[in-house]
Amino acid sequence: MKPFRFGIVAGYAPDLPTWTAQAERIEDLGYDTLLATDPVGTADPFVLLGATAAVTRSLRLGTFVLADPFRDARALDWQAQTLHRQTGGRFELGLGVGRPGAEGHARQLGREFPSPGERVTRMAETIAHLKRTDDRPRLVLAGGGPKMLALAAQEADTVTFTWAPKTTEAEAESIVDRFRALAGARLPDIELGLNLMAVGEAPSPGIARWAGVDVPELAAAGAVTVLPEDPKRAAERLLRWRERWGISYVTINSGYAEPFAAIAAEARTAGG
């Protein structure tokens, strides 16, 4: 089993001092990674991650995840390689096909937003360009559909499973098993991850608006997207998932940074 890693998907910051203060806080809480969405509000994640690198020491930084349709492969390669080299290898490049609502942002950038199948094909071409050199950032691919899982099985250093909010353990196990079969001999070299939605059972209007279901209902349904608030119970669940599925990299949004830090510490103490 791989050792645990824990990361925070950074929240919106209205200005650079607020953003860098958030990065310093995440490092002080003991997290391994700080991740930027694409976009961060209306900001370019690469600009903000450069600022993150300047105010942190060992914190790894990455994108969660870049929407490939927004980007030109050559320009993306240049930006990613710059962060990779300037940070001494702390940058991890996360790629995806675009979250809900991405079409609107693509139009603002003057770019076409292709169909889902075309997006996966295009991403494969982008990855081929990025992998022309051995000295490159770690590649993190996010997805849950068959085509993205197949691509991640072939190309990813880390795969983050993106399952529906109400996904149960039985449903998650089916997805993970399918990926493990696709990865075959590559499986030992791939880090498996998941992104949580919440810790505890308190209502969250933001999550309810985005997911169409609130945290208490998810917790009551036993969804894998929500952990118990008690650090010991939550750590036991993470240890079980790592032993059962091989999932060792776990992320969550910045609103839960404090309670999740306690869970991360407990999981590391109990299982390494």
C-alpha positions as CSV (number, residue, x, y, z in Angstrom):
1,M,0.0,0.0,0.0
2,K,1.2,3.5,-0.7
3,P,1.5,6.0,2.1
4,F,-1.3,8.5,2.6
5,R,-1.3,11.9,1.0
6,F,-3.8,14.6,1.8
7,G,-4.6,17.8,-0.1
8,I,-6.9,20.8,-0.1
9,V,-8.7,22.3,-3.1
10,A,-8.2,26.0,-2.5
11,G,-11.1,28.3,-2.1
12,Y,-11.8,31.6,-3.9
13,A,-9.6,34.5,-2.8
14,P,-10.4,38.1,-3.8
15,D,-6.8,39.2,-3.9
16,L,-3.2,37.8,-3.8
17,P,-2.5,38.5,-0.1
18,T,-5.7,36.5,0.8
19,W,-4.6,33.7,-1.5
20,T,-1.0,33.4,-0.2
21,A,-2.3,33.5,3.4
22,Q,-4.5,30.6,2.5
23,A,-1.5,28.7,1.1
24,E,0.6,29.3,4.2
25,R,-2.2,28.1,6.4
26,I,-2.7,24.9,4.4
27,E,1.1,24.2,4.7
28,D,1.0,24.9,8.5
29,L,-1.9,22.4,8.9
30,G,0.4,19.7,7.5
31,Y,-1.2,19.0,4.1
32,D,0.8,17.6,1.3
33,T,-0.8,19.5,-1.6
34,L,-2.7,22.7,-2.4
35,L,-4.8,22.5,-5.5
36,A,-6.3,25.2,-7.7
37,T,-9.4,24.9,-9.8
38,D,-9.7,26.1,-13.4
39,P,-10.6,28.9,-13.2
40,V,-10.3,30.1,-9.6
41,G,-13.2,32.4,-9.6
42,T,-12.2,34.3,-12.7
43,A,-8.4,34.0,-12.2
44,D,-5.9,31.8,-14.0
45,P,-4.7,29.0,-11.7
46,F,-1.1,29.2,-13.0
47,V,-0.7,32.7,-11.8
48,L,-2.0,31.8,-8.3
49,L,0.1,28.7,-8.1
50,G,3.2,30.6,-8.8
51,A,2.4,32.9,-5.9
52,T,1.8,29.7,-3.8
53,A,5.2,28.4,-4.6
54,A,6.8,31.7,-3.5
55,V,5.4,31.6,0.1
56,T,5.6,27.9,0.9
57,R,8.6,25.6,1.5
58,S,7.6,21.9,0.9
59,L,3.9,22.1,0.0
60,R,3.2,20.6,-3.4
61,L,0.9,22.5,-5.7
62,G,-1.3,21.4,-8.5
63,T,-4.3,22.0,-10.6
64,F,-7.6,20.3,-9.8
65,V,-8.2,20.1,-12.6
66,L,-7.3,22.0,-15.7
67,A,-10.0,21.9,-18.3
68,D,-8.1,20.6,-21.3
69,P,-10.5,22.3,-23.8
70,F,-9.5,25.7,-22.4
71,R,-5.8,25.2,-23.2
72,D,-3.4,25.1,-26.1
73,A,-1.1,22.0,-25.7
74,R,2.1,23.9,-26.4
75,A,1.3,26.8,-24.1
76,L,0.2,24.4,-21.4
77,D,3.4,22.5,-21.7
78,W,5.4,25.7,-21.4
79,Q,3.5,26.8,-18.3
80,A,3.6,23.4,-16.6
81,Q,7.3,22.9,-17.3
82,T,8.1,26.4,-15.9
83,L,6.3,25.7,-12.6
84,H,7.8,22.2,-12.5
85,R,11.4,23.5,-12.8
86,Q,11.0,26.8,-10.8
87,T,9.5,24.9,-7.8
88,G,12.1,22.1,-7.8
89,G,9.5,19.5,-8.9
90,R,6.7,20.5,-6.5
91,F,4.1,21.1,-9.2
92,E,1.6,18.4,-10.2
93,L,-0.4,18.8,-13.4
94,G,-4.1,17.8,-13.0
95,L,-6.1,17.5,-16.2
96,G,-9.8,16.8,-16.9
97,V,-12.4,17.3,-19.6
98,G,-14.2,20.2,-17.9
99,R,-16.6,20.5,-15.0
100,P,-20.3,21.4,-15.4
101,G,-20.6,25.0,-16.7
102,A,-17.2,24.9,-18.4
103,E,-18.8,25.6,-21.8
104,G,-19.5,29.2,-20.8
105,H,-15.9,29.8,-19.7
106,A,-14.6,28.3,-22.9
107,R,-16.7,30.8,-24.9
108,Q,-15.3,33.7,-22.9
109,L,-11.8,32.5,-23.9
110,G,-12.9,32.3,-27.6
111,R,-12.5,28.5,-27.7
112,E,-14.8,25.8,-28.9
113,F,-16.0,23.2,-26.4
114,P,-16.1,19.8,-28.1
115,S,-18.3,16.8,-27.4
116,P,-17.3,14.5,-24.5
117,G,-15.8,11.9,-26.8
118,E,-13.8,14.6,-28.7
119,R,-12.6,16.0,-25.4
120,V,-11.0,12.7,-24.3
121,T,-9.4,12.3,-27.8
122,R,-8.0,15.8,-27.5
123,M,-6.7,15.2,-24.0
124,A,-4.8,12.1,-25.2
125,E,-3.1,14.3,-27.8
126,T,-2.2,16.9,-25.1
127,I,-0.8,14.2,-22.9
128,A,1.4,12.8,-25.7
129,H,2.8,16.3,-26.1
130,L,3.5,16.7,-22.4
131,K,5.2,13.4,-22.1
132,R,7.8,14.1,-24.8
133,T,10.3,14.6,-22.0
134,D,11.1,12.5,-18.9
135,D,11.6,15.6,-16.8
136,R,8.0,16.6,-16.4
137,P,5.4,17.3,-13.7
138,R,3.5,14.4,-12.2
139,L,0.3,13.9,-14.2
140,V,-3.0,13.6,-12.4
141,L,-6.1,12.7,-14.3
142,A,-9.6,13.0,-13.0
143,G,-12.6,11.1,-14.3
144,G,-15.2,8.5,-13.7
145,G,-16.5,7.6,-17.2
146,P,-15.2,4.6,-19.2
147,K,-13.1,6.6,-21.7
148,M,-11.4,8.8,-19.0
149,L,-10.7,5.7,-16.8
150,A,-9.2,3.9,-19.8
151,L,-7.0,6.9,-20.6
152,A,-6.0,7.3,-17.0
153,A,-5.1,3.6,-16.8
154,Q,-2.7,4.1,-19.7
155,E,-1.2,7.6,-18.9
156,A,-1.8,8.8,-15.3
157,D,0.7,8.9,-12.4
158,T,-2.3,9.6,-10.2
159,V,-6.0,9.1,-10.9
160,T,-8.7,10.8,-8.9
161,F,-12.0,9.2,-9.1
162,T,-14.9,11.6,-9.8
163,W,-18.0,9.8,-8.8
164,A,-21.5,11.2,-8.2
165,P,-22.3,12.7,-4.8
166,K,-24.5,9.8,-3.7
167,T,-22.0,7.1,-4.7
168,T,-22.1,4.2,-2.2
169,E,-19.2,2.0,-1.2
170,A,-20.6,-0.8,-3.4
171,E,-20.8,1.5,-6.4
172,A,-17.4,2.9,-5.7
173,E,-15.9,-0.5,-5.5
174,S,-17.3,-1.4,-8.9
175,I,-15.6,1.7,-10.4
176,V,-12.3,1.1,-8.7
177,D,-12.3,-2.6,-9.7
178,R,-12.9,-1.6,-13.3
179,F,-10.0,0.8,-13.2
180,R,-7.7,-1.7,-11.6
181,A,-8.5,-4.2,-14.4
182,L,-7.8,-1.5,-17.1
183,A,-4.5,-0.6,-15.5
184,G,-3.2,-4.1,-15.4
185,A,0.6,-4.2,-15.0
186,R,0.7,-0.4,-14.6
187,L,-1.4,-0.5,-11.4
188,P,1.5,-0.6,-8.9
189,D,2.8,2.6,-10.4
190,I,-0.4,4.6,-10.2
191,E,-1.5,6.5,-7.1
192,L,-5.3,6.2,-6.6
193,G,-7.2,9.1,-5.1
194,L,-10.6,10.5,-4.4
195,N,-12.0,14.0,-3.7
196,L,-14.4,14.3,-0.7
197,M,-17.3,16.7,-0.5
198,A,-17.7,17.1,3.2
199,V,-16.7,16.1,6.8
200,G,-19.5,15.7,9.3
201,E,-23.3,16.1,8.8
202,A,-23.8,19.8,9.0
203,P,-25.9,21.3,6.1
204,S,-23.9,23.2,3.4
205,P,-26.0,25.5,1.2
206,G,-23.1,25.6,-1.3
207,I,-22.9,21.9,-1.7
208,A,-26.7,21.6,-1.9
209,R,-26.8,24.1,-4.7
210,W,-24.0,22.4,-6.6
211,A,-24.9,18.8,-6.0
212,G,-28.7,19.0,-5.7
213,V,-28.5,17.2,-2.4
214,D,-27.3,18.4,1.0
215,V,-24.6,16.9,3.3
216,P,-27.0,15.3,5.9
217,E,-28.7,13.3,3.2
218,L,-25.4,12.2,1.8
219,A,-24.1,11.1,5.2
220,A,-27.4,9.2,6.0
221,A,-27.1,7.4,2.6
222,G,-23.5,6.2,3.4
223,A,-22.0,8.1,0.5
224,V,-18.3,7.8,0.1
225,T,-18.1,11.5,-0.6
226,V,-18.7,12.4,3.1
227,L,-16.5,11.3,6.1
228,P,-17.6,11.3,9.8
229,E,-16.5,14.2,11.8
230,D,-14.9,12.0,14.5
231,P,-11.2,11.7,13.5
232,K,-10.9,8.1,14.7
233,R,-14.0,6.9,12.8
234,A,-13.0,8.8,9.7
235,A,-9.5,7.5,9.8
236,E,-10.7,3.9,10.2
237,R,-12.8,4.4,7.0
238,L,-9.8,5.8,5.1
239,L,-7.7,2.9,6.2
240,R,-10.3,0.4,5.1
241,W,-10.6,2.1,1.7
242,R,-6.8,2.0,1.3
243,E,-6.6,-1.6,2.1
244,R,-9.7,-2.6,0.1
245,W,-9.2,-0.3,-3.0
246,G,-5.7,1.0,-2.8
247,I,-6.9,4.7,-2.4
248,S,-4.2,6.6,-0.6
249,Y,-4.5,10.2,-1.9
250,V,-7.5,12.1,-0.5
251,T,-8.5,15.7,-1.1
252,I,-11.3,18.0,0.1
253,N,-12.3,21.7,-0.4
254,S,-10.8,24.4,1.8
255,G,-13.9,24.9,3.9
256,Y,-13.1,21.7,5.7
257,A,-9.4,22.2,6.1
258,E,-9.3,22.2,9.9
259,P,-11.5,19.1,10.7
260,F,-9.9,17.2,7.8
261,A,-6.4,18.0,9.1
262,A,-7.3,16.2,12.3
263,I,-8.5,13.2,10.3
264,A,-5.3,13.2,8.2
265,A,-3.2,13.2,11.3
266,E,-5.1,10.3,12.8
267,A,-4.9,8.3,9.6
268,R,-1.1,8.8,9.4
269,T,-0.7,7.8,13.0
270,A,-2.8,4.7,12.6
271,G,-1.6,3.6,9.2
272,G,1.3,5.6,7.8
